[in-house]
Amino acid sequence: MANGTFTANNYAGKAALPYVAPALLAADTIANGYVAVLDNVRYKANLRKFSGSEIAAATCTFTSGTALDLSDVQLTLTELQINDQICNKDLRTTWESEQMAGASSIAPGSYKDGAAMYVAKRAAEAIELNIWQGNYNPDAGVSTGATYTAFNGLLRQMVLATPTYEANLTAALSAANILSKLESLVTTNCPPALKGDPDAVIYMSRATKSFYYSALAATYNFPYLAEGTASMYQGYKVVTPAGFPNDTLLISRAENLYVGTNLLTDLVEARVLDLIETTGDDVTRIIMKFAFGTQVVDHNSYGLLRRTT
């Protein structure tokens, strides 16, 4: 976010984009293209998919084969907000110290811009965690006890759908069992259409990848080779979104997993308000309003291993 983004007391509507956009799009999963993104959704969007059709021997007349079916699922947004307040005295003191850090400092000159950047960063972190873990308890696969509850995350959508290619992990993932669990994920718990698909991706947490790394290092007795090897498994790319939970393994195409926002609509709002000239309070308030949601297009097109206890 460049210096001078907030040159007036408040921004709303389309002018909020320079502020809200970093908050939404800086989430690790979105920034790295681990999922498909719809950024112009007004409350709901229909995600359509075709099924059916078949090849048959040629004839001179039209002979109907399997009917071509068009169906859809809905991605519904949840309205969200951030309301933060900070004392200008405290903010000025902290920010002036930051500005004295030296010529290498990349902080903006305005402490209000700095406060906005901080809030945007925290928003990105929260969004990232909710993309995957919203209303999802990694220890039980249910909403009860979920840490992140802003909206239903992708894993919660999967649990609600009771997918075909799903299996339970009876114990926590570890360096001792990660290789066998990955083998199960890409064989018995993988849809036939994904097997060998170069676009299929294995999703795991960063902690789980460390187990994978350790298992590879121990198996081949060459720890320095494990670093590159751990980025793949049996030809599938391994990715570790920052918000992906432990004790969960997923194989899917990114195009089957959707997140949606109203980022490019006129429903987005962001304001930085200095109240000293209105109420006399020496405080700055930062307000963001936006909407977000997730959906899975086809629940028969991914494989999932997760904890149930």
The 8 nearest C-alpha neighbors of each residue, nearest first, counted from 0:
[[1, 2, 17, 4, 18, 116, 21, 112],
 [2, 0, 4, 3, 107, 17, 112, 5],
 [3, 1, 107, 4, 0, 108, 112, 109],
 [2, 4, 5, 6, 1, 112, 109, 107],
 [5, 3, 2, 6, 1, 0, 17, 112],
 [4, 6, 3, 7, 112, 8, 9, 271],
 [5, 7, 3, 4, 8, 9, 2, 10],
 [8, 6, 5, 9, 10, 271, 4, 272],
 [7, 9, 272, 271, 273, 6, 5, 10],
 [8, 10, 270, 271, 7, 272, 11, 5],
 [11, 9, 270, 15, 14, 269, 12, 268],
 [12, 10, 268, 15, 269, 14, 270, 13],
 [11, 13, 265, 268, 267, 14, 15, 266],
 [14, 12, 15, 16, 265, 11, 267, 264],
 [15, 13, 12, 16, 11, 10, 17, 268],
 [14, 16, 269, 11, 13, 268, 18, 10],
 [15, 17, 19, 20, 18, 14, 13, 262],
 [18, 16, 20, 15, 19, 0, 21, 14],
 [17, 19, 16, 15, 20, 21, 269, 22],
 [18, 20, 22, 16, 21, 15, 17, 23],
 [19, 21, 16, 23, 22, 18, 17, 24],
 [22, 20, 25, 24, 23, 19, 18, 119],
 [23, 21, 119, 123, 19, 20, 122, 25],
 [24, 22, 20, 21, 123, 25, 26, 19],
 [23, 25, 21, 26, 20, 29, 22, 30],
 [24, 26, 21, 30, 123, 23, 22, 27],
 [25, 27, 123, 127, 24, 29, 28, 30],
 [26, 28, 30, 29, 241, 31, 25, 240],
 [27, 29, 33, 240, 31, 26, 30, 32],
 [30, 28, 32, 31, 26, 27, 24, 33],
 [29, 31, 27, 25, 28, 32, 24, 26],
 [32, 30, 29, 28, 33, 27, 34, 240],
 [31, 33, 29, 34, 30, 28, 35, 253],
 [32, 34, 28, 31, 253, 29, 35, 240],
 [35, 33, 253, 256, 32, 257, 254, 36],
 [34, 36, 257, 254, 256, 253, 258, 32],
 [37, 35, 258, 259, 257, 38, 34, 29],
 [38, 36, 259, 39, 258, 260, 40, 35],
 [37, 39, 260, 262, 259, 261, 40, 263],
 [40, 38, 261, 263, 37, 264, 262, 260],
 [41, 39, 261, 260, 38, 42, 44, 43],
 [42, 40, 43, 261, 39, 264, 44, 76],
 [41, 43, 76, 75, 40, 44, 261, 77],
 [44, 42, 75, 74, 41, 76, 40, 73],
 [43, 45, 74, 73, 40, 46, 75, 42],
 [46, 44, 73, 72, 71, 47, 74, 43],
 [45, 47, 71, 72, 73, 296, 44, 48],
 [48, 46, 71, 70, 45, 72, 69, 49],
 [47, 49, 70, 69, 71, 50, 46, 296],
 [50, 48, 69, 68, 70, 67, 51, 47],
 [51, 49, 68, 67, 69, 48, 52, 70],
 [50, 52, 67, 66, 65, 68, 53, 49],
 [53, 51, 65, 67, 66, 64, 50, 54],
 [52, 54, 65, 64, 55, 51, 66, 67],
 [53, 55, 56, 52, 64, 57, 65, 51],
 [56, 54, 57, 53, 64, 58, 62, 63],
 [55, 57, 58, 54, 62, 59, 53, 64],
 [56, 58, 55, 59, 60, 54, 62, 61],
 [59, 57, 60, 56, 61, 62, 55, 63],
 [60, 58, 61, 57, 62, 56, 55, 63],
 [61, 59, 58, 62, 57, 63, 56, 64],
 [60, 62, 63, 59, 58, 57, 64, 55],
 [63, 61, 60, 64, 58, 59, 57, 55],
 [62, 64, 61, 65, 66, 52, 60, 53],
 [65, 63, 66, 53, 62, 52, 55, 54],
 [64, 66, 52, 51, 53, 67, 63, 68],
 [65, 67, 51, 52, 68, 64, 63, 50],
 [68, 66, 51, 52, 50, 65, 69, 49],
 [67, 69, 50, 49, 51, 66, 70, 52],
 [70, 68, 49, 48, 50, 67, 47, 71],
 [69, 71, 48, 47, 68, 49, 72, 50],
 [72, 70, 47, 46, 48, 45, 73, 69],
 [73, 71, 46, 45, 296, 47, 74, 70],
 [72, 74, 45, 44, 46, 75, 43, 71],
 [73, 75, 44, 294, 43, 293, 45, 292],
 [76, 74, 43, 42, 292, 73, 44, 77],
 [75, 77, 292, 291, 42, 290, 43, 78],
 [76, 78, 290, 291, 292, 150, 79, 75],
 [77, 79, 290, 289, 76, 291, 80, 288],
 [80, 78, 290, 289, 288, 77, 81, 291],
 [79, 81, 288, 287, 289, 82, 78, 286],
 [80, 82, 287, 286, 83, 288, 79, 285],
 [81, 83, 286, 285, 80, 287, 84, 284],
 [84, 82, 285, 284, 81, 286, 85, 118],
 [83, 85, 284, 283, 285, 282, 82, 86],
 [86, 84, 283, 282, 87, 284, 90, 83],
 [85, 87, 282, 89, 88, 90, 281, 283],
 [88, 86, 90, 282, 89, 281, 91, 283],
 [87, 89, 91, 86, 90, 92, 281, 282],
 [90, 88, 92, 86, 87, 91, 93, 85],
 [89, 91, 87, 93, 88, 92, 94, 86],
 [92, 90, 94, 88, 89, 93, 87, 95],
 [93, 91, 89, 95, 90, 94, 88, 96],
 [94, 92, 90, 96, 91, 95, 89, 97],
 [93, 95, 97, 91, 96, 92, 110, 90],
 [94, 96, 98, 97, 92, 93, 91, 99],
 [97, 95, 99, 93, 94, 98, 92, 100],
 [98, 96, 94, 95, 99, 100, 93, 106],
 [97, 99, 95, 96, 100, 94, 104, 106],
 [98, 100, 96, 97, 101, 95, 104, 102],
 [101, 99, 97, 98, 104, 96, 102, 103],
 [100, 102, 99, 103, 104, 98, 97, 105],
 [101, 103, 104, 100, 105, 99, 98, 106],
 [104, 102, 101, 105, 100, 106, 98, 99],
 [105, 103, 102, 106, 101, 100, 98, 97],
 [104, 106, 103, 107, 102, 98, 108, 101],
 [105, 107, 104, 108, 113, 98, 97, 109],
 [108, 106, 2, 109, 113, 105, 112, 110],
 [107, 109, 110, 106, 2, 98, 112, 113],
 [110, 108, 112, 111, 107, 113, 2, 3],
 [109, 111, 113, 112, 94, 114, 108, 91],
 [112, 110, 114, 113, 109, 115, 271, 283],
 [113, 111, 115, 109, 110, 114, 116, 107],
 [112, 114, 110, 116, 111, 115, 117, 107],
 [113, 115, 111, 117, 116, 112, 110, 118],
 [116, 114, 112, 118, 113, 117, 119, 111],
 [117, 115, 119, 113, 114, 118, 120, 112],
 [116, 118, 114, 120, 115, 119, 113, 121],
 [117, 119, 121, 115, 120, 116, 122, 114],
 [120, 118, 22, 122, 116, 117, 121, 115],
 [119, 121, 123, 117, 122, 118, 22, 116],
 [120, 122, 124, 118, 123, 119, 125, 117],
 [121, 123, 119, 125, 120, 22, 124, 118],
 [124, 122, 22, 26, 126, 120, 121, 125],
 [123, 125, 121, 127, 122, 126, 26, 120],
 [126, 124, 122, 128, 127, 123, 129, 121],
 [125, 127, 129, 123, 128, 124, 130, 122],
 [128, 126, 26, 242, 124, 130, 125, 129],
 [129, 127, 242, 125, 126, 130, 132, 131],
 [128, 130, 133, 132, 126, 131, 152, 127],
 [131, 129, 152, 127, 128, 126, 153, 132],
 [130, 132, 152, 153, 129, 154, 243, 128],
 [131, 133, 135, 129, 152, 128, 134, 130],
 [132, 134, 129, 152, 151, 147, 148, 135],
 [135, 133, 142, 148, 145, 151, 147, 132],
 [136, 134, 142, 132, 155, 145, 133, 141],
 [135, 137, 145, 140, 141, 138, 139, 142],
 [138, 136, 140, 139, 135, 244, 306, 246],
 [139, 137, 306, 136, 308, 140, 307, 246],
 [138, 140, 307, 308, 141, 136, 306, 137],
 [141, 139, 136, 137, 307, 135, 138, 306],
 [142, 140, 136, 135, 139, 143, 134, 155],
 [141, 143, 134, 135, 145, 136, 144, 140],
 [144, 142, 145, 141, 136, 134, 135, 139],
 [143, 145, 136, 142, 146, 141, 135, 134],
 [144, 146, 136, 134, 135, 142, 143, 147],
 [145, 147, 144, 148, 136, 134, 135, 133],
 [148, 146, 133, 145, 129, 134, 149, 132],
 [147, 149, 134, 133, 150, 146, 145, 129],
 [148, 150, 147, 133, 129, 151, 79, 134],
 [151, 149, 133, 148, 152, 77, 292, 129],
 [152, 150, 133, 134, 155, 156, 153, 293],
 [153, 151, 133, 130, 131, 132, 155, 129],
 [152, 154, 131, 156, 155, 293, 130, 294],
 [155, 153, 157, 156, 152, 131, 158, 132],
 [154, 156, 158, 135, 152, 157, 153, 151],
 [157, 155, 153, 159, 154, 158, 160, 152],
 [156, 158, 154, 160, 155, 159, 153, 161],
 [157, 159, 155, 160, 161, 156, 154, 140],
 [158, 160, 156, 157, 161, 155, 162, 154],
 [159, 161, 157, 158, 162, 156, 298, 155],
 [162, 160, 158, 159, 157, 163, 165, 298],
 [163, 161, 298, 160, 164, 165, 299, 157],
 [162, 164, 165, 299, 161, 298, 302, 190],
 [165, 163, 302, 188, 162, 189, 303, 190],
 [164, 166, 303, 302, 304, 163, 162, 188],
 [167, 165, 304, 303, 305, 168, 164, 188],
 [166, 168, 305, 306, 304, 169, 307, 165],
 [167, 169, 306, 305, 170, 304, 166, 307],
 [168, 170, 167, 306, 171, 308, 307, 305],
 [171, 169, 168, 172, 306, 308, 246, 173],
 [170, 172, 246, 173, 168, 169, 306, 245],
 [171, 173, 246, 177, 176, 170, 207, 174],
 [174, 172, 175, 176, 210, 177, 171, 207],
 [173, 175, 210, 214, 177, 176, 213, 211],
 [174, 176, 173, 177, 214, 178, 210, 172],
 [177, 175, 173, 179, 178, 174, 180, 172],
 [176, 178, 180, 174, 179, 173, 172, 211],
 [179, 177, 181, 180, 176, 182, 211, 214],
 [178, 180, 182, 181, 176, 177, 183, 175],
 [181, 179, 183, 177, 182, 178, 184, 176],
 [182, 180, 184, 178, 183, 179, 177, 185],
 [183, 181, 179, 180, 184, 185, 178, 186],
 [182, 184, 180, 186, 181, 187, 185, 188],
 [183, 185, 188, 181, 182, 186, 189, 180],
 [184, 186, 189, 182, 183, 188, 181, 187],
 [187, 185, 183, 189, 188, 184, 182, 194],
 [188, 186, 183, 189, 184, 185, 164, 190],
 [189, 187, 184, 164, 302, 186, 183, 165],
 [188, 190, 302, 185, 186, 187, 184, 164],
 [191, 189, 192, 193, 300, 301, 302, 164],
 [192, 190, 194, 193, 189, 300, 186, 195],
 [191, 193, 190, 194, 196, 300, 195, 189],
 [194, 192, 196, 191, 190, 195, 199, 189],
 [195, 193, 191, 196, 192, 189, 190, 185],
 [194, 196, 193, 197, 234, 235, 199, 192],
 [195, 197, 193, 198, 199, 194, 192, 235],
 [198, 196, 199, 195, 235, 234, 200, 236],
 [199, 197, 196, 252, 200, 253, 235, 193],
 [200, 198, 252, 251, 196, 197, 193, 235],
 [199, 201, 236, 250, 251, 235, 252, 237],
 [200, 202, 250, 237, 249, 236, 238, 235],
 [201, 203, 249, 238, 239, 248, 237, 250],
 [204, 202, 239, 248, 207, 243, 247, 238],
 [205, 203, 243, 207, 239, 206, 245, 244],
 [204, 206, 208, 207, 239, 209, 203, 241],
 [205, 207, 209, 204, 208, 245, 210, 203],
 [208, 206, 204, 210, 209, 205, 203, 245],
 [207, 209, 211, 205, 210, 206, 212, 204],
 [208, 210, 212, 206, 207, 211, 213, 205],
 [211, 209, 174, 213, 207, 208, 212, 173],
 [212, 210, 208, 214, 209, 213, 177, 174],
 [211, 213, 209, 215, 210, 214, 229, 225],
 [214, 212, 216, 210, 211, 215, 174, 217],
 [215, 213, 211, 174, 217, 216, 212, 218],
 [214, 216, 218, 212, 217, 213, 225, 219],
 [217, 215, 222, 213, 220, 225, 214, 221],
 [216, 218, 220, 214, 215, 219, 213, 222],
 [219, 217, 215, 216, 220, 214, 221, 213],
 [218, 220, 221, 216, 217, 215, 222, 225],
 [221, 219, 217, 216, 218, 222, 215, 224],
 [220, 222, 219, 216, 223, 224, 225, 217],
 [223, 221, 216, 225, 224, 220, 217, 226],
 [222, 224, 225, 221, 226, 216, 227, 220],
 [225, 223, 222, 226, 221, 227, 228, 216],
 [226, 224, 228, 222, 216, 223, 227, 215],
 [227, 225, 224, 229, 228, 223, 212, 230],
 [226, 228, 229, 225, 230, 224, 231, 223],
 [227, 229, 225, 230, 226, 231, 224, 232],
 [230, 228, 231, 227, 226, 212, 225, 211],
 [229, 231, 237, 228, 227, 236, 232, 238],
 [232, 230, 236, 237, 229, 235, 228, 234],
 [231, 233, 235, 234, 236, 237, 229, 230],
 [234, 232, 235, 231, 185, 195, 236, 182],
 [233, 235, 232, 231, 236, 195, 197, 196],
 [236, 234, 232, 231, 233, 200, 199, 237],
 [235, 237, 231, 200, 201, 230, 238, 234],
 [236, 238, 201, 230, 231, 202, 200, 235],
 [239, 237, 202, 201, 240, 236, 203, 200],
 [238, 240, 204, 203, 205, 202, 241, 237],
 [241, 239, 243, 28, 242, 27, 238, 204],
 [240, 242, 243, 27, 239, 127, 28, 205],
 [243, 241, 128, 127, 240, 131, 244, 132],
 [242, 244, 204, 240, 131, 241, 203, 245],
 [245, 243, 204, 137, 247, 242, 246, 132],
 [244, 246, 204, 247, 207, 206, 137, 243],
 [247, 245, 172, 171, 305, 306, 244, 137],
 [246, 248, 305, 245, 304, 244, 203, 249],
 [249, 247, 304, 203, 303, 202, 305, 246],
 [250, 248, 303, 202, 201, 302, 304, 251],
 [249, 251, 201, 302, 200, 301, 202, 199],
 [252, 250, 301, 199, 200, 253, 249, 302],
 [251, 253, 199, 254, 255, 200, 198, 250],
 [252, 254, 34, 255, 256, 33, 35, 251],
 [253, 255, 35, 252, 256, 34, 257, 251],
 [256, 254, 296, 253, 252, 295, 257, 297],
 [257, 255, 295, 34, 253, 254, 35, 294],
 [258, 256, 35, 294, 293, 36, 34, 295],
 [257, 259, 293, 36, 292, 37, 35, 294],
 [258, 260, 37, 292, 38, 291, 36, 293],
 [261, 259, 291, 38, 262, 290, 40, 39],
 [260, 262, 40, 39, 264, 38, 263, 290],
 [261, 263, 260, 38, 264, 39, 267, 20],
 [264, 262, 39, 261, 38, 265, 13, 267],
 [265, 263, 266, 261, 262, 39, 267, 41],
 [264, 266, 12, 267, 13, 263, 268, 262],
 [267, 265, 264, 12, 268, 261, 289, 262],
 [268, 266, 289, 12, 265, 288, 262, 264],
 [267, 269, 11, 288, 12, 15, 287, 266],
 [270, 268, 287, 15, 286, 11, 10, 288],
 [269, 271, 9, 10, 286, 285, 272, 11],
 [270, 272, 285, 9, 284, 8, 286, 273],
 [273, 271, 284, 283, 8, 9, 274, 270],
 [272, 274, 283, 275, 282, 284, 8, 271],
 [273, 275, 277, 276, 280, 278, 282, 272],
 [274, 276, 279, 281, 280, 277, 273, 278],
 [277, 275, 274, 279, 278, 273, 280, 281],
 [278, 276, 274, 275, 279, 280, 273, 272],
 [279, 277, 280, 274, 275, 276, 281, 273],
 [278, 280, 275, 277, 276, 274, 281, 282],
 [279, 281, 275, 278, 274, 282, 277, 276],
 [282, 280, 275, 87, 86, 279, 274, 283],
 [283, 281, 86, 87, 280, 85, 274, 273],
 [284, 282, 273, 272, 85, 84, 87, 274],
 [283, 285, 84, 272, 83, 271, 286, 273],
 [286, 284, 271, 83, 270, 82, 84, 272],
 [285, 287, 82, 270, 81, 269, 284, 83],
 [286, 288, 269, 81, 80, 268, 270, 289],
 [289, 287, 80, 268, 79, 267, 269, 81],
 [288, 290, 267, 79, 78, 80, 261, 287],
 [291, 289, 78, 77, 79, 260, 76, 261],
 [290, 292, 260, 76, 77, 259, 78, 289],
 [291, 293, 76, 259, 258, 75, 77, 150],
 [294, 292, 258, 257, 153, 152, 259, 74],
 [293, 295, 257, 74, 153, 256, 258, 296],
 [296, 294, 256, 255, 297, 257, 298, 153],
 [295, 297, 255, 46, 72, 294, 256, 298],
 [298, 296, 299, 300, 295, 255, 48, 301],
 [297, 299, 300, 162, 301, 295, 296, 160],
 [298, 300, 297, 163, 301, 162, 164, 190],
 [301, 299, 298, 297, 190, 251, 302, 193],
 [302, 300, 251, 250, 299, 190, 298, 189],
 [301, 303, 189, 164, 250, 188, 249, 165],
 [304, 302, 249, 165, 248, 164, 305, 166],
 [303, 305, 166, 248, 167, 247, 165, 168],
 [306, 304, 247, 167, 168, 246, 303, 248],
 [305, 307, 168, 138, 139, 167, 308, 140],
 [306, 308, 139, 140, 138, 167, 305, 168],
 [307, 139, 138, 306, 169, 140, 170, 168]]
